[in-house]
């Protein structure tokens, strides 16, 4: 079981998930300032990723509810991020997960493991019934990470995303609490 505390640290075999720290600045900028990362994320994720963008991100995470945005850390270096967004009203039992990993760490199973432990953490601690993720049609790697964790494709929003001068489909993946296998 994954438990919530003020300084939650989630342990995986390949990484840890923990609160962002100002000491992550150099590693964050190094891993985030990459077109291959930016092309798969919302436009609010800047490119190039500057130290000023990192400081702005740290300030944003400090203002968010506790334990909702974590650094993905390998060998004491922040190499990516994972977070959750909660909703209200009719969608108050649904949450959106988002994640990214620095390109030098792709293909090692780190994202798959981080999503698994973070998904368990969300279901166990926040009263959520459904977690979903949005993936651009060309981002097959993130789709596979979600599928390996039991997420099912729920829909395709045709030409819903405009990124880097192109329209692409957006795939919606979802996972219900009673479907999740930790």
LODREN-567524 format. One record per atom (N, C-alpha, C): residue number from 1; residue in one letter; chain; x, y, z. Coordinates in steps of 0.1 Angstrom, whole numbers, padded with zeros to 4 digits. Each point is the difference from the previous one (the first is absolute). Last residue first. Layout:
BEGIN
- i / aa / ch / u / v / w
- NUM / a / A / X / Y / Z
...
***
This chain:
BEGIN
- i / aa / ch / u / v / w
- 182 / x / A / -0024 / -0038 / -0091
- 182 / x / A / 0013 / 0005 / 0004
- 182 / x / A / 0011 / -0010 / -0001
- 181 / x / A / -0047 / 0008 / -0026
- 181 / x / A / 0007 / -0011 / 0006
- 181 / x / A / 0014 / 0005 / 0004
- 180 / x / A / -0053 / 0021 / -0015
- 180 / x / A / 0015 / 0002 / 0003
- 180 / x / A / 0006 / -0012 / 0007
- 179 / x / A / -0048 / 0009 / -0011
- 179 / x / A / 0008 / -0007 / -0010
- 179 / x / A / 0015 / 0000 / 0002
- 178 / x / A / -0033 / 0023 / 0028
- 178 / x / A / -0002 / -0015 / 0001
- 178 / x / A / 0007 / -0008 / -0011
- 177 / x / A / 0002 / 0049 / 0000
- 177 / x / A / 0006 / -0006 / 0012
- 177 / x / A / -0001 / -0015 / 0001
- 176 / x / A / 0000 / 0022 / -0049
- 176 / x / A / -0009 / 0000 / 0012
- 176 / x / A / 0007 / -0006 / 0012
- 175 / x / A / 0018 / 0025 / -0047
- 175 / x / A / 0002 / -0012 / 0008
- 175 / x / A / -0009 / 0003 / 0012
- 174 / x / A / 0012 / 0020 / -0054
- 174 / x / A / -0006 / 0001 / 0013
- 174 / x / A / 0002 / -0013 / 0007
- 173 / x / A / 0015 / 0034 / -0046
- 173 / x / A / 0001 / -0013 / 0007
- 173 / x / A / -0006 / 0002 / 0014
- 172 / x / A / -0001 / 0027 / -0051
- 172 / x / A / -0003 / 0000 / 0015
- 172 / x / A / 0000 / -0014 / 0005
- 171 / x / A / 0023 / 0029 / -0044
- 171 / x / A / -0006 / -0012 / 0005
- 171 / x / A / -0002 / 0001 / 0015
- 170 / x / A / 0003 / 0035 / -0045
- 170 / x / A / 0004 / -0002 / 0014
- 170 / x / A / -0007 / -0013 / 0005
- 169 / x / A / 0018 / 0020 / -0051
- 169 / x / A / -0011 / -0005 / 0009
- 169 / x / A / 0006 / -0001 / 0014
- 168 / x / A / 0018 / 0038 / -0034
- 168 / x / A / 0001 / -0015 / 0002
- 168 / x / A / -0012 / -0004 / 0009
- 167 / x / A / 0023 / 0044 / -0032
- 167 / x / A / -0011 / -0005 / 0007
- 167 / x / A / 0002 / -0015 / 0002
- 166 / x / A / 0039 / 0040 / -0007
- 166 / x / A / -0007 / -0012 / -0005
- 166 / x / A / -0012 / -0003 / 0009
- 165 / x / A / 0035 / 0035 / 0008
- 165 / x / A / -0006 / 0002 / -0014
- 165 / x / A / -0007 / -0011 / -0005
- 164 / x / A / 0018 / -0001 / 0045
- 164 / x / A / 0011 / 0002 / -0010
- 164 / x / A / -0005 / 0001 / -0014
- 163 / x / A / -0039 / -0015 / 0027
- 163 / x / A / 0014 / 0001 / 0006
- 163 / x / A / 0010 / 0001 / -0011
- 162 / x / A / -0056 / -0005 / 0014
- 162 / x / A / 0009 / 0007 / -0010
- 162 / x / A / 0013 / 0003 / 0007
- 161 / x / A / -0045 / -0036 / 0007
- 161 / x / A / 0012 / 0006 / 0005
- 161 / x / A / 0007 / 0007 / -0012
- 160 / x / A / -0040 / -0026 / -0006
- 160 / x / A / -0003 / 0008 / 0012
- 160 / x / A / 0012 / 0009 / 0005
- 159 / x / A / -0012 / -0035 / -0038
- 159 / x / A / 0006 / 0013 / -0002
- 159 / x / A / -0003 / 0010 / 0011
- 158 / x / A / -0027 / -0041 / 0010
- 158 / x / A / 0006 / 0002 / -0013
- 158 / x / A / 0005 / 0014 / -0002
- 157 / x / A / -0006 / -0033 / 0043
- 157 / x / A / -0005 / 0013 / -0004
- 157 / x / A / 0007 / 0005 / -0013
- 156 / x / A / -0010 / -0049 / 0026
- 156 / x / A / 0009 / 0007 / -0009
- 156 / x / A / -0007 / 0013 / -0004
- 155 / x / A / -0005 / -0039 / 0043
- 155 / x / A / -0005 / 0008 / -0011
- 155 / x / A / 0011 / 0006 / -0008
- 154 / x / A / 0004 / -0032 / 0036
- 154 / x / A / -0014 / 0003 / 0002
- 154 / x / A / -0005 / 0008 / -0012
- 153 / x / A / 0042 / -0036 / 0015
- 153 / x / A / -0003 / 0011 / -0009
- 153 / x / A / -0015 / 0002 / 0001
- 152 / x / A / 0027 / -0020 / 0042
- 152 / x / A / -0006 / -0004 / -0013
- 152 / x / A / -0004 / 0012 / -0008
- 151 / x / A / 0036 / -0017 / 0043
- 151 / x / A / -0008 / 0011 / -0006
- 151 / x / A / -0006 / -0005 / -0014
- 150 / x / A / 0033 / -0025 / 0029
- 150 / x / A / -0015 / -0003 / 0000
- 150 / x / A / -0009 / 0011 / -0005
- 149 / x / A / 0050 / -0002 / 0001
- 149 / x / A / -0006 / 0002 / 0013
- 149 / x / A / -0015 / -0002 / 0001
- 148 / x / A / 0025 / -0003 / -0041
- 148 / x / A / 0007 / -0009 / 0009
- 148 / x / A / -0005 / 0001 / 0015
- 147 / x / A / -0016 / 0031 / -0033
- 147 / x / A / -0006 / -0013 / -0002
- 147 / x / A / 0007 / -0011 / 0009
- 146 / x / A / 0017 / 0044 / 0001
- 146 / x / A / -0013 / 0000 / 0006
- 146 / x / A / -0006 / -0014 / -0002
- 145 / x / A / 0041 / 0008 / -0020
- 145 / x / A / 0002 / 0001 / 0014
- 145 / x / A / -0014 / -0002 / 0007
- 144 / x / A / 0001 / 0003 / -0047
- 144 / x / A / 0004 / -0013 / 0005
- 144 / x / A / 0002 / 0000 / 0015
- 143 / x / A / -0010 / 0041 / -0021
- 143 / x / A / -0012 / -0009 / -0001
- 143 / x / A / 0004 / -0014 / 0006
- 142 / x / A / 0034 / 0031 / -0004
- 142 / x / A / -0008 / 0003 / 0011
- 142 / x / A / -0013 / -0009 / 0000
- 141 / x / A / 0029 / -0004 / -0037
- 141 / x / A / 0007 / -0004 / 0012
- 141 / x / A / -0009 / 0002 / 0013
- 140 / x / A / -0013 / 0016 / -0044
- 140 / x / A / -0003 / -0015 / 0002
- 140 / x / A / 0007 / -0004 / 0013
- 139 / x / A / -0014 / 0046 / -0023
- 139 / x / A / 0008 / -0004 / 0012
- 139 / x / A / -0003 / -0014 / 0004
- 138 / x / A / -0022 / 0026 / -0036
- 138 / x / A / 0013 / -0004 / -0004
- 138 / x / A / 0009 / -0005 / 0011
- 137 / x / A / -0046 / 0017 / 0006
- 137 / x / A / 0000 / -0012 / -0008
- 137 / x / A / 0014 / -0005 / -0004
- 136 / x / A / -0008 / 0026 / 0046
- 136 / x / A / -0001 / 0004 / -0014
- 136 / x / A / 0002 / -0013 / -0008
- 135 / x / A / -0022 / 0001 / 0049
- 135 / x / A / 0013 / -0003 / -0007
- 135 / x / A / -0002 / 0004 / -0015
- 134 / x / A / -0023 / 0003 / 0055
- 134 / x / A / -0001 / 0004 / -0014
- 134 / x / A / 0014 / -0002 / -0007
- 133 / x / A / -0027 / -0023 / 0045
- 133 / x / A / 0012 / 0007 / -0005
- 133 / x / A / -0003 / 0003 / -0015
- 132 / x / A / -0027 / -0016 / 0052
- 132 / x / A / 0002 / 0000 / -0015
- 132 / x / A / 0012 / 0008 / -0004
- 131 / x / A / -0028 / -0027 / 0044
- 131 / x / A / 0011 / 0009 / -0004
- 131 / x / A / 0001 / -0001 / -0015
- 130 / x / A / -0039 / -0010 / 0041
- 130 / x / A / 0005 / -0002 / -0014
- 130 / x / A / 0012 / 0010 / -0002
- 129 / x / A / -0022 / -0004 / 0043
- 129 / x / A / -0005 / -0013 / -0006
- 129 / x / A / 0006 / -0002 / -0014
- 128 / x / A / 0016 / 0027 / 0049
- 128 / x / A / -0002 / 0001 / -0015
- 128 / x / A / -0005 / -0014 / -0005
- 127 / x / A / 0017 / 0018 / 0046
- 127 / x / A / -0014 / -0003 / -0003
- 127 / x / A / -0005 / 0001 / -0014
- 126 / x / A / 0046 / 0005 / 0021
- 126 / x / A / -0007 / 0012 / -0004
- 126 / x / A / -0015 / -0003 / -0003
- 125 / x / A / 0037 / -0032 / 0013
- 125 / x / A / 0001 / 0011 / 0009
- 125 / x / A / -0009 / 0012 / -0004
- 124 / x / A / 0008 / -0044 / -0024
- 124 / x / A / 0000 / -0003 / 0015
- 124 / x / A / -0003 / 0012 / 0009
- 123 / x / A / 0004 / 0003 / -0049
- 123 / x / A / -0012 / -0008 / 0004
- 123 / x / A / -0001 / -0002 / 0015
- 122 / x / A / 0039 / 0022 / -0017
- 122 / x / A / -0012 / 0008 / -0002
- 122 / x / A / -0013 / -0008 / 0004
- 121 / x / A / 0042 / -0023 / 0002
- 121 / x / A / 0000 / 0011 / 0009
- 121 / x / A / -0013 / 0009 / -0001
- 120 / x / A / 0008 / -0033 / -0032
- 120 / x / A / -0003 / -0007 / 0013
- 120 / x / A / -0002 / 0011 / 0010
- 119 / x / A / 0017 / 0015 / -0040
- 119 / x / A / -0014 / -0004 / -0002
- 119 / x / A / -0005 / -0006 / 0013
- 118 / x / A / 0045 / 0009 / -0003
- 118 / x / A / -0007 / 0012 / 0002
- 118 / x / A / -0015 / -0002 / -0001
- 117 / x / A / 0030 / -0036 / -0008
- 117 / x / A / 0000 / 0004 / 0014
- 117 / x / A / -0008 / 0012 / 0003
- 116 / x / A / 0004 / -0014 / -0046
- 116 / x / A / -0007 / -0010 / 0009
- 116 / x / A / 0000 / 0004 / 0014
- 115 / x / A / 0023 / 0027 / -0031
- 115 / x / A / -0015 / 0001 / -0002
- 115 / x / A / -0007 / -0010 / 0009
- 114 / x / A / 0047 / -0002 / -0001
- 114 / x / A / -0004 / 0012 / 0007
- 114 / x / A / -0016 / 0002 / -0001
- 113 / x / A / 0021 / -0036 / -0023
- 113 / x / A / 0000 / -0002 / 0014
- 113 / x / A / -0005 / 0012 / 0008
- 112 / x / A / 0005 / 0004 / -0047
- 112 / x / A / -0010 / -0011 / 0003
- 112 / x / A / -0001 / -0002 / 0015
- 111 / x / A / 0034 / 0029 / -0016
- 111 / x / A / -0014 / 0006 / -0001
- 111 / x / A / -0011 / -0010 / 0004
- 110 / x / A / 0045 / -0016 / -0002
- 110 / x / A / -0002 / 0009 / 0011
- 110 / x / A / -0014 / 0006 / 0000
- 109 / x / A / 0022 / -0032 / -0032
- 109 / x / A / -0011 / -0004 / 0009
- 109 / x / A / -0002 / 0010 / 0011
- 108 / x / A / 0032 / 0003 / -0038
- 108 / x / A / 0005 / -0007 / 0012
- 108 / x / A / -0011 / -0005 / 0009
- 107 / x / A / -0002 / 0029 / -0041
- 107 / x / A / 0002 / -0014 / -0003
- 107 / x / A / 0006 / -0008 / 0011
- 106 / x / A / 0009 / 0053 / 0001
- 106 / x / A / -0011 / -0007 / -0007
- 106 / x / A / 0004 / -0015 / -0002
- 105 / x / A / 0026 / 0038 / 0019
- 105 / x / A / -0005 / -0011 / 0009
- 105 / x / A / -0011 / -0008 / -0007
- 104 / x / A / 0022 / 0039 / -0019
- 104 / x / A / 0011 / -0009 / 0003
- 104 / x / A / -0005 / -0012 / 0008
- 103 / x / A / -0030 / 0036 / -0011
- 103 / x / A / 0003 / -0009 / -0011
- 103 / x / A / 0011 / -0010 / 0003
- 102 / x / A / -0032 / 0020 / 0039
- 102 / x / A / 0011 / 0005 / -0008
- 102 / x / A / 0004 / -0010 / -0011
- 101 / x / A / -0050 / 0001 / 0020
- 101 / x / A / 0013 / -0005 / 0004
- 101 / x / A / 0011 / 0005 / -0010
- 100 / x / A / -0056 / 0009 / 0019
- 100 / x / A / 0010 / 0000 / -0010
- 100 / x / A / 0014 / -0004 / 0006
- 99 / x / A / -0060 / 0003 / 0010
- 99 / x / A / 0014 / -0004 / 0003
- 99 / x / A / 0009 / 0003 / -0012
- 98 / x / A / -0055 / 0004 / 0025
- 98 / x / A / 0009 / 0004 / -0011
- 98 / x / A / 0015 / -0004 / 0004
- 97 / x / A / -0058 / -0008 / 0013
- 97 / x / A / 0014 / -0003 / 0003
- 97 / x / A / 0009 / 0005 / -0012
- 96 / x / A / -0052 / 0011 / 0022
- 96 / x / A / 0008 / -0002 / -0012
- 96 / x / A / 0015 / -0001 / 0004
- 95 / x / A / -0052 / -0012 / 0024
- 95 / x / A / 0013 / 0007 / 0001
- 95 / x / A / 0008 / -0002 / -0013
- 94 / x / A / -0053 / -0007 / 0026
- 94 / x / A / 0009 / -0002 / -0010
- 94 / x / A / 0012 / 0008 / 0001
- 93 / x / A / -0040 / 0002 / 0027
- 93 / x / A / 0007 / -0013 / 0003
- 93 / x / A / 0009 / -0004 / -0012
- 92 / x / A / -0026 / 0041 / -0001
- 92 / x / A / 0008 / 0001 / 0012
- 92 / x / A / 0006 / -0014 / 0004
- 91 / x / A / -0030 / 0020 / -0038
- 91 / x / A / 0013 / -0008 / -0002
- 91 / x / A / 0008 / -0001 / 0012
- 90 / x / A / -0041 / 0025 / -0002
- 90 / x / A / -0004 / -0014 / -0004
- 90 / x / A / 0013 / -0009 / -0002
- 89 / x / A / 0012 / 0041 / 0027
- 89 / x / A / -0014 / -0001 / -0004
- 89 / x / A / -0002 / -0015 / -0005
- 88 / x / A / 0050 / 0015 / 0000
- 88 / x / A / -0010 / 0001 / 0009
- 88 / x / A / -0014 / -0003 / -0007
- 87 / x / A / 0057 / -0015 / -0004
- 87 / x / A / -0011 / 0008 / -0006
- 87 / x / A / -0011 / 0001 / 0011
- 86 / x / A / 0058 / -0010 / -0004
- 86 / x / A / -0013 / -0004 / 0004
- 86 / x / A / -0011 / 0010 / -0005
- 85 / x / A / 0053 / -0018 / -0014
- 85 / x / A / -0010 / 0011 / 0001
- 85 / x / A / -0013 / -0005 / 0004
- 84 / x / A / 0055 / -0017 / 0002
- 84 / x / A / -0014 / -0003 / -0001
- 84 / x / A / -0008 / 0013 / 0002
- 83 / x / A / 0055 / -0019 / -0014
- 83 / x / A / -0010 / 0007 / 0008
- 83 / x / A / -0014 / -0003 / -0003
- 82 / x / A / 0059 / -0007 / -0010
- 82 / x / A / -0013 / -0006 / 0000
- 82 / x / A / -0010 / 0007 / 0009
- 81 / x / A / 0054 / 0004 / -0027
- 81 / x / A / -0011 / 0004 / 0010
- 81 / x / A / -0013 / -0008 / -0002
- 80 / x / A / 0059 / -0002 / -0009
- 80 / x / A / -0013 / 0001 / -0006
- 80 / x / A / -0010 / 0005 / 0011
- 79 / x / A / 0046 / -0007 / 0009
- 79 / x / A / 0001 / -0003 / -0014
- 79 / x / A / -0013 / 0001 / -0007
- 78 / x / A / 0031 / 0014 / 0046
- 78 / x / A / -0014 / 0000 / -0005
- 78 / x / A / 0001 / -0001 / -0015
- 77 / x / A / 0037 / -0021 / 0035
- 77 / x / A / -0003 / 0010 / -0010
- 77 / x / A / -0014 / 0000 / -0004
- 76 / x / A / 0023 / -0031 / 0032
- 76 / x / A / -0001 / 0014 / 0005
- 76 / x / A / -0001 / 0011 / -0010
- 75 / x / A / -0003 / -0047 / -0012
- 75 / x / A / 0013 / 0003 / 0005
- 75 / x / A / 0001 / 0015 / 0004
- 74 / x / A / -0043 / -0004 / -0021
- 74 / x / A / 0009 / -0011 / -0002
- 74 / x / A / 0014 / 0004 / 0005
- 73 / x / A / -0056 / 0018 / 0002
- 73 / x / A / 0014 / 0002 / 0004
- 73 / x / A / 0007 / -0014 / -0002
- 72 / x / A / -0046 / 0033 / -0011
- 72 / x / A / 0005 / -0014 / -0002
- 72 / x / A / 0015 / 0000 / 0002
- 71 / x / A / -0037 / 0035 / 0021
- 71 / x / A / 0011 / -0002 / -0008
- 71 / x / A / 0002 / -0015 / -0001
- 70 / x / A / -0049 / 0022 / 0011
- 70 / x / A / 0013 / -0006 / 0004
- 70 / x / A / 0010 / 0000 / -0010
- 69 / x / A / -0052 / 0019 / 0017
- 69 / x / A / 0010 / 0002 / -0010
- 69 / x / A / 0013 / -0005 / 0005
- 68 / x / A / -0039 / -0002 / 0028
- 68 / x / A / -0006 / -0001 / -0014
- 68 / x / A / 0010 / 0001 / -0011
- 67 / x / A / 0002 / 0004 / 0052
- 67 / x / A / 0002 / -0013 / -0006
- 67 / x / A / -0008 / -0002 / -0013
- 66 / x / A / -0015 / 0042 / 0027
- 66 / x / A / 0011 / -0008 / 0003
- 66 / x / A / -0001 / -0013 / -0007
- 65 / x / A / -0023 / 0043 / -0022
- 65 / x / A / -0002 / -0009 / 0012
- 65 / x / A / 0012 / -0009 / 0002
- 64 / x / A / 0013 / 0045 / -0024
- 64 / x / A / -0009 / -0011 / -0003
- 64 / x / A / -0003 / -0008 / 0013
- 63 / x / A / 0032 / 0036 / -0005
- 63 / x / A / -0013 / 0005 / 0002
- 63 / x / A / -0011 / -0010 / -0002
- 62 / x / A / 0047 / -0008 / -0007
- 62 / x / A / -0002 / 0003 / 0014
- 62 / x / A / -0014 / 0005 / 0003
- 61 / x / A / 0014 / -0010 / -0044
- 61 / x / A / -0003 / -0012 / 0007
- 61 / x / A / -0001 / 0003 / 0015
- 60 / x / A / 0010 / 0037 / -0029
- 60 / x / A / -0014 / -0006 / -0003
- 60 / x / A / -0002 / -0012 / 0009
- 59 / x / A / 0043 / 0019 / 0001
- 59 / x / A / -0010 / 0008 / 0007
- 59 / x / A / -0014 / -0005 / -0002
- 58 / x / A / 0034 / -0021 / -0023
- 58 / x / A / 0001 / -0003 / 0014
- 58 / x / A / -0010 / 0008 / 0008
- 57 / x / A / 0003 / 0008 / -0046
- 57 / x / A / -0006 / -0013 / 0003
- 57 / x / A / 0001 / -0003 / 0015
- 56 / x / A / 0022 / 0039 / -0016
- 56 / x / A / -0014 / 0002 / 0000
- 56 / x / A / -0008 / -0013 / 0003
- 55 / x / A / 0046 / -0003 / -0004
- 55 / x / A / -0003 / 0008 / 0013
- 55 / x / A / -0015 / 0002 / 0000
- 54 / x / A / 0017 / -0019 / -0039
- 54 / x / A / 0001 / -0010 / 0011
- 54 / x / A / -0004 / 0007 / 0013
- 53 / x / A / 0003 / 0026 / -0039
- 53 / x / A / -0012 / -0008 / 0000
- 53 / x / A / 0000 / -0010 / 0011
- 52 / x / A / 0038 / 0027 / -0004
- 52 / x / A / -0012 / 0008 / 0004
- 52 / x / A / -0013 / -0008 / 0000
- 51 / x / A / 0040 / -0019 / -0017
- 51 / x / A / 0000 / 0000 / 0015
- 51 / x / A / -0011 / 0008 / 0005
- 50 / x / A / -0010 / -0020 / -0047
- 50 / x / A / 0011 / 0008 / 0005
- 50 / x / A / 0000 / -0001 / 0016
- 49 / x / A / -0017 / -0026 / -0049
- 49 / x / A / -0003 / 0000 / 0015
- 49 / x / A / 0012 / 0007 / 0007
- 48 / x / A / -0018 / 0009 / -0053
- 48 / x / A / 0009 / -0008 / 0009
- 48 / x / A / -0004 / 0002 / 0014
- 47 / x / A / -0035 / -0005 / -0011
- 47 / x / A / 0012 / -0004 / -0007
- 47 / x / A / 0006 / 0012 / -0007
- 46 / x / A / -0041 / -0015 / 0042
- 46 / x / A / 0008 / 0009 / -0009
- 46 / x / A / 0011 / -0007 / -0008
- 45 / x / A / -0050 / -0013 / 0020
- 45 / x / A / 0013 / -0005 / 0002
- 45 / x / A / 0010 / 0007 / -0010
- 44 / x / A / -0046 / 0007 / -0004
- 44 / x / A / 0004 / 0007 / 0012
- 44 / x / A / 0014 / -0005 / 0005
- 43 / x / A / -0023 / -0019 / -0038
- 43 / x / A / 0007 / 0012 / -0003
- 43 / x / A / 0004 / 0008 / 0013
- 42 / x / A / -0007 / -0054 / 0002
- 42 / x / A / -0008 / 0012 / -0002
- 42 / x / A / 0009 / 0012 / -0003
- 41 / x / A / 0021 / -0047 / -0013
- 41 / x / A / -0006 / 0006 / 0012
- 41 / x / A / -0008 / 0013 / -0004
- 40 / x / A / 0030 / -0028 / -0028
- 40 / x / A / -0011 / -0009 / 0005
- 40 / x / A / -0007 / 0006 / 0012
- 39 / x / A / 0036 / 0022 / -0023
- 39 / x / A / -0009 / -0003 / -0011
- 39 / x / A / -0012 / -0009 / 0006
- 38 / x / A / 0039 / 0012 / 0028
- 38 / x / A / -0010 / 0011 / -0002
- 38 / x / A / -0011 / -0004 / -0010
- 37 / x / A / 0037 / -0029 / 0007
- 37 / x / A / -0008 / 0001 / 0011
- 37 / x / A / -0012 / 0009 / -0002
- 36 / x / A / 0033 / -0002 / -0033
- 36 / x / A / -0007 / -0013 / 0001
- 36 / x / A / -0008 / -0002 / 0012
- 35 / x / A / 0028 / 0039 / -0005
- 35 / x / A / -0012 / 0000 / -0009
- 35 / x / A / -0008 / -0013 / 0000
- 34 / x / A / 0029 / 0020 / 0041
- 34 / x / A / 0002 / -0010 / -0011
- 34 / x / A / -0013 / 0001 / -0009
- 33 / x / A / 0015 / 0016 / 0049
- 33 / x / A / 0002 / 0008 / -0012
- 33 / x / A / 0004 / -0008 / -0012
- 32 / x / A / -0008 / -0019 / 0044
- 32 / x / A / -0012 / 0005 / -0006
- 32 / x / A / 0002 / 0008 / -0012
- 31 / x / A / 0036 / -0020 / 0026
- 31 / x / A / -0008 / -0010 / -0005
- 31 / x / A / -0013 / 0005 / -0007
- 30 / x / A / 0032 / 0030 / 0020
- 30 / x / A / 0008 / -0009 / -0009
- 30 / x / A / -0010 / -0010 / -0007
- 29 / x / A / -0017 / 0028 / 0034
- 29 / x / A / 0003 / 0008 / -0012
- 29 / x / A / 0006 / -0009 / -0010
- 28 / x / A / -0006 / -0019 / 0042
- 28 / x / A / -0013 / 0003 / -0006
- 28 / x / A / 0002 / 0007 / -0014
- 27 / x / A / 0038 / -0006 / 0028
- 27 / x / A / -0005 / -0013 / -0006
- 27 / x / A / -0013 / 0002 / -0008
- 26 / x / A / 0016 / 0037 / 0025
- 26 / x / A / 0010 / -0003 / -0011
- 26 / x / A / -0005 / -0013 / -0007
- 25 / x / A / -0026 / 0013 / 0039
- 25 / x / A / 0000 / 0010 / -0011
- 25 / x / A / 0009 / -0004 / -0012
- 24 / x / A / -0010 / -0020 / 0046
- 24 / x / A / -0003 / -0007 / -0013
- 24 / x / A / 0002 / 0008 / -0012
- 23 / x / A / 0002 / 0016 / 0046
- 23 / x / A / 0013 / -0007 / -0004
- 23 / x / A / -0002 / -0008 / -0013
- 22 / x / A / -0037 / 0020 / 0022
- 22 / x / A / 0008 / 0010 / -0007
- 22 / x / A / 0013 / -0006 / -0005
- 21 / x / A / -0041 / -0033 / 0007
- 21 / x / A / 0009 / 0008 / 0008
- 21 / x / A / 0008 / 0010 / -0008
- 20 / x / A / -0048 / -0036 / -0001
- 20 / x / A / 0011 / 0008 / -0007
- 20 / x / A / 0007 / 0008 / 0010
- 19 / x / A / -0023 / -0046 / 0016
- 19 / x / A / -0003 / 0014 / -0003
- 19 / x / A / 0012 / 0007 / -0007
- 18 / x / A / -0004 / -0052 / -0008
- 18 / x / A / 0001 / 0009 / 0012
- 18 / x / A / -0004 / 0014 / -0004
- 17 / x / A / 0009 / -0056 / -0016
- 17 / x / A / -0008 / 0012 / -0003
- 17 / x / A / -0001 / 0008 / 0012
- 16 / x / A / 0038 / -0037 / -0021
- 16 / x / A / -0009 / 0004 / 0011
- 16 / x / A / -0008 / 0012 / -0005
- 15 / x / A / 0024 / -0046 / -0026
- 15 / x / A / 0000 / 0014 / 0003
- 15 / x / A / -0007 / 0003 / 0013
- 14 / x / A / 0006 / -0044 / -0018
- 14 / x / A / 0009 / 0007 / -0009
- 14 / x / A / 0001 / 0015 / 0002
- 13 / x / A / -0027 / -0031 / 0026
- 13 / x / A / 0013 / -0007 / -0001
- 13 / x / A / 0010 / 0008 / -0009
- 12 / x / A / -0037 / 0026 / 0029
- 12 / x / A / -0001 / -0009 / -0011
- 12 / x / A / 0014 / -0008 / 0000
- 11 / x / A / -0028 / 0035 / 0036
- 11 / x / A / 0011 / -0008 / -0004
- 11 / x / A / -0003 / -0010 / -0011
- 10 / x / A / -0018 / 0050 / 0022
- 10 / x / A / -0005 / -0013 / -0005
- 10 / x / A / 0012 / -0007 / -0006
- 9 / x / A / -0011 / 0041 / 0037
- 9 / x / A / 0010 / -0005 / -0009
- 9 / x / A / -0005 / -0014 / -0004
- 8 / x / A / -0021 / 0047 / 0027
- 8 / x / A / -0001 / -0013 / -0006
- 8 / x / A / 0012 / -0003 / -0010
- 7 / x / A / -0011 / 0035 / 0038
- 7 / x / A / 0011 / -0002 / -0009
- 7 / x / A / 0000 / -0013 / -0007
- 6 / x / A / -0036 / 0010 / 0029
- 6 / x / A / 0004 / 0014 / -0005
- 6 / x / A / 0011 / -0001 / -0010
- 5 / x / A / -0029 / -0043 / 0001
- 5 / x / A / 0005 / 0008 / 0011
- 5 / x / A / 0005 / 0013 / -0005
- 4 / x / A / -0028 / -0049 / -0015
- 4 / x / A / 0002 / 0014 / -0002
- 4 / x / A / 0006 / 0006 / 0013
- 3 / x / A / 0004 / -0052 / -0022
- 3 / x / A / -0007 / 0009 / 0010
- 3 / x / A / 0004 / 0014 / -0003
- 2 / x / A / -0003 / -0053 / -0024
- 2 / x / A / 0007 / 0013 / 0000
- 2 / x / A / -0008 / 0010 / 0008
- 1 / x / A / 0005 / -0057 / 0000
- 1 / x / A / -0009 / 0012 / 0000
- 1 / x / A / 0009 / 0012 / 0000
***
